Amino acid sequence: MATDLASLQRWMQHCIQQPGECDGEMVNQARELVKPSSTLESEERLDIYRGMYLLRMQEALEVDYPGLAKFLGLDEFMRLVSRYVDLYPSRSYTLNRLGDRLPAFLETISDIRKPEFCRDLARLELLLTQVFDETETPALTAEQIAAVPQDAWEGARLRPIAAFRLAAFDYPVSQYLGAVDEENPYPQIRKRKTWIAAYRRNYQVHRLDLNRQASEILGLLAEGKTLGDALTAVRVPQSRLFQWFRDWVSEGLFHAVELGT
């Protein structure tokens, strides 16, 4: 076989990505291209790298999907990783985006434990990585809020920070992640509509659990609706709205107030 650098690199990549141990033609090629050591045959030295490949993929995906890894357990998660990277191997110099297609991949399989829950959980965990990587934008200050005239709020548009996402789920996946982080007890894994806002503050990603009305109001504001239009579309008691608004501002969800002309 050819021994120029490009050919060797393609051969090495092919070997590393193949499951199982070296056998057949691969053994013969390894003995031709890889020197044995004092303790290992050529194919055994190659097998070290082949074994490390899948472990490295598993490690990278577990960083982005710790909840999914916890829920499935080590063996089932490793099987999932093997199937996933077989279809979607890393194509970049970095493994940061290796897991971008995992939620879509989960939509195509059903032979895992509680597949619908796993899909929701993977969607949330991918969302959190996207928020983490978003552009940094400054949050509104108390002085900026105080400078808005009282009668101008109805026509005001509140612009969210770039590192902000809203999402709805069919399972309590945010609460499950909180339990993985040892913040709260594990919820029952059964269908229950949930809503969250994900955002980054001081370079840390946070989740804010919402009810349906709060999620709808935030969604309308994120679309560019005025505060008055959002409140017309979603009726809530004024006291509750004031509490939500105070919480959202204190969490740094908005970066600008645009007043109507």
Residue, then its C-alpha position, 0 to 999 in steps of 0.5 A: m500500500a502507498t506510504d506517503l503521508a496523506s495515504l498513511q493518515r487516511w489509513m490510520q483514520h480508517c483503522i481508528q474508526q472501525p469497531g472491534e479489534c484488528d483482524g484480517e487485512m488490517v493486521n497485515q497492514a499494521r505489521e507493514l506500517v507500524k513498528p512493534s515495541s518490546t512488549l506489543e505487536s504492531e496490531e496491539r499498538l494500533d488497537i490502543y489508538r482504536g480503543m482511545y478513539l471511542l472513549r474520546m468521543q464518549e468523553a466529549l459528548e458526556v461534557d455536553y450531555p451529562g444528563l443523558a449520560k446519567f440517565l442511560g448509564l455508562d454502557e447504554f450511553m457508550r452504545l449510543v455514542s458508538r452508533y452516533v459517531d458512526l453516522y456523524p464522525s467529528r469533521s472539525y479540529t475541535l470536538n465542541r460541536l460533535g454533539d450538535r446532531l445528537p437530538a436529531f439522531l435520537e429522533t431516528i431511533s427508539d431502542i433506548r430507555k424512554p426515548e421521548f424523554c431522552r429526546d427532550l433531555a438532549r434538546l435541552e442540553l444542546l440548547l444550553t451549549q448554544v447559550f454558553d457559546e453565544t455572543e456576550t451582550p450587556a444586561l439592562t441596568a437599574e439606572q436604565i430601567a429607572a430612566v424609562p417614563q412610566d407612561a412609556w412602558e406600554g409601547a416599549r420593546l424589551r430586547p433580550i440578551a443574545a445568550f437567551r433561549l426559550a423552550a418548551f418540553d413534554y417532560p420535566v427535563s430541567q428538573y432532572l438536570g437540576a437533580v443531576d447537579e444535586e440541586n433538587p430531587y429527581p422528578q418522576i419521569r412522566k409526561r408533563k409540559t414544562w417551559i424554561a428560559a436558558y441564559r448566560r450571566n457572568y459566564q455561567v449558564h442558568r435555567l429559569d423554570l417558567n409557567r405557560q403564561a410567563s413563557e408566552i409573554l417572554g416569547l412575544l417580547a423576544e419576537g419584538k412585540t411591545l410590552g402592551d401588546a404582549l400583555t393584551a395577548v396574555r392576560v395575567p394579574q398585574s401583581r404577578l407580572f410585576q414579580w416576573f418582570r422584576d425577576w427577569v430584569s434581576e437575572g439580566l435577561f434584557h439588554a435594551v429598552e426601545l421606546g415607541t415614537 
